[in-house]
Every structure is written in structure tokens, then in C-alpha cells.
Amino acid sequence: MADARRVRIKGRVQGVFFRAWTKEQAEQLGVLGWVRNCSDGSVEAHLEGDSEKVSELIGRLRAGPPAANVSSVEIQDVDPEDFHHFAVALSF
């Protein structure tokens, strides 16, 4: 079953290769979407694909890459946008 979630990760998550790491994790799991830095210092991601794989990626995002320090993860259900790959998007 397909699932789509918008996730905002807060903490020390910029300048620690969080976006590149997220892309690598998503590609390993077959999750589609994007990840980007936000102006408030958080990282936002749109994740879609198999429900179990999306949930697995969210679990990985809660820990983050080794240099990160994740303080919170906010999750919102959203509509799928029919992505064909996972990308590091422009920051906003």
C-alpha cells in the first residue's frame, strides 16, 4: 500500500550531511520524494512509497546520520505527488 508523508526534522540537522544521508537511505529503501533545508534550521522531506518502507525511513530519520542531533520529528499525512526518484531539493 502506498503512503505519503511530509516530515520536518529539528535539531542539529544542517551542515551534517543530513540531506545526502537521507537521499541514500531513501534510495536503499525504494522511497521516493525529496529533502531540503529550511530557513529555520530544520530539514523537511516529502516521502512516498510502500507504507512499511516510509515508516522505516522515518525511523532512520529520528536517529539521523552520525554527526546529527535530532531533537524532534513532526509527521504529516499528505497526498502522493507521483515522484519517480528521490532528490535533494533547493533550500527555502
Sequence and secondary structure as in RCSB ss.txt:
>XXXX:A:sequence
MADARRVRIKGRVQGVFFRAWTKEQAEQLGVLGWVRNCSDGSVEAHLEGDSEKVSELIGRLRAGPPAANVSSVEI
QDVDPEDFHHFAVALSF
>XXXX:A:secstr
 EEEEEEEEEEE SSSSHHHHHHHHHHHHT EEEEEE TTS EEEEEEEEHHHHHHHHHHHHH STT EEEEEEE
EE      SSEEE    
